[in-house]
Amino acid sequence: MASTYRRKFRSRDHVHLLFRLSRTMTLADVVINVKSSSSKCLKTKGPSYHDFYWQARYGAFSVSESKVSDVVEYIRQQEEYHQRFDFQTEFRTLCPRHGVVLDERFAWD
């Protein structure tokens, strides 16, 4: 069974995806599939997308079922949020909230 997404948001420099991870797929498999299929799709949209690429790295956080509605709302508000804050600021805020030590030497391409 494939993983199924519940909510998504895309910005010019990042995406937020909330999905239920299948027990038969790894997170890395899902990321590879999303990056590969979206790159192929974008490159058919015209010459301005031919140089599109994903950065090599990604961030992922697990969410308990009891917090799914909070995350759905968080993702829903992303367009408004990113009028005030950029992606790097957001990621720097998310990591400590989830107990992740962010080493910026390896975070950005």
C-alpha positions in Angstrom: 0.0 0.0 0.0 1.4 3.4 -1.0 1.6 6.3 1.5 -1.4 8.7 1.2 -1.2 12.4 1.6 -3.6 14.4 3.7 -2.5 18.0 3.1 0.0 19.8 1.0 1.4 23.3 0.5 3.9 24.4 -2.1 6.0 27.6 -2.1 8.6 28.8 -4.6 11.4 27.2 -2.4 9.8 24.4 -0.4 6.8 22.2 0.2 4.9 20.9 3.2 3.4 17.5 2.9 1.3 15.7 5.5 0.9 12.0 4.7 0.3 8.7 6.3 3.4 6.6 5.8 2.7 3.1 4.7 4.4 0.4 6.7 5.8 -1.0 3.4 7.5 2.3 2.3 10.4 4.1 3.8 10.4 7.9 4.2 13.3 8.0 1.8 11.2 6.1 -0.8 8.4 8.7 -0.5 10.8 11.6 -0.8 12.5 10.1 -3.9 9.1 9.5 -5.5 7.8 13.0 -4.8 11.0 14.7 -6.0 11.2 12.5 -9.1 7.6 12.7 -10.2 7.3 16.5 -9.5 10.6 17.2 -11.3 9.5 15.3 -14.4 6.1 17.1 -14.4 7.6 20.6 -14.0 10.1 20.1 -16.8 7.2 19.5 -19.2 5.8 23.0 -18.3 8.2 24.9 -20.5 11.8 26.1 -20.9 11.7 28.2 -17.7 11.5 24.9 -15.7 14.2 22.9 -17.5 16.8 23.9 -14.9 14.6 23.0 -11.9 16.1 20.7 -9.3 15.4 19.7 -5.7 18.1 20.3 -3.1 19.6 17.0 -1.9 18.4 17.3 1.7 15.0 17.3 3.3 13.4 17.6 6.7 10.8 15.3 8.1 8.8 15.2 11.3 6.5 12.6 12.6 3.1 13.6 14.0 0.9 11.7 16.3 -2.7 11.1 15.2 -3.9 13.4 18.0 -2.0 16.3 16.4 -2.9 15.8 12.7 -5.6 18.5 12.8 -3.1 21.0 14.2 -0.7 20.2 11.4 -3.4 20.5 8.8 -4.2 23.9 10.1 -0.4 24.8 10.2 0.0 23.8 6.6 -3.3 25.7 5.6 -1.8 28.9 7.0 1.5 28.6 5.2 0.8 31.2 2.4 0.1 33.8 5.0 3.0 32.8 7.2 5.5 33.0 4.4 4.5 36.6 3.7 6.4 37.4 7.0 9.0 34.7 7.3 11.2 32.8 4.9 11.7 29.0 4.8 15.0 29.0 6.6 13.5 31.0 9.5 10.6 28.5 9.7 12.9 25.5 9.7 15.1 27.0 12.4 12.0 27.4 14.5 10.6 23.9 13.8 13.7 21.9 14.6 14.1 22.8 18.3 10.4 22.5 18.9 10.7 18.9 17.8 14.0 18.1 19.6 16.1 18.3 16.5 19.5 19.9 16.6 20.0 21.8 13.4 23.6 21.9 12.0 23.3 24.6 9.4 26.5 23.4 7.7 24.5 20.5 6.4 21.0 22.0 6.1 21.1 24.1 3.0 22.3 23.5 -0.5 
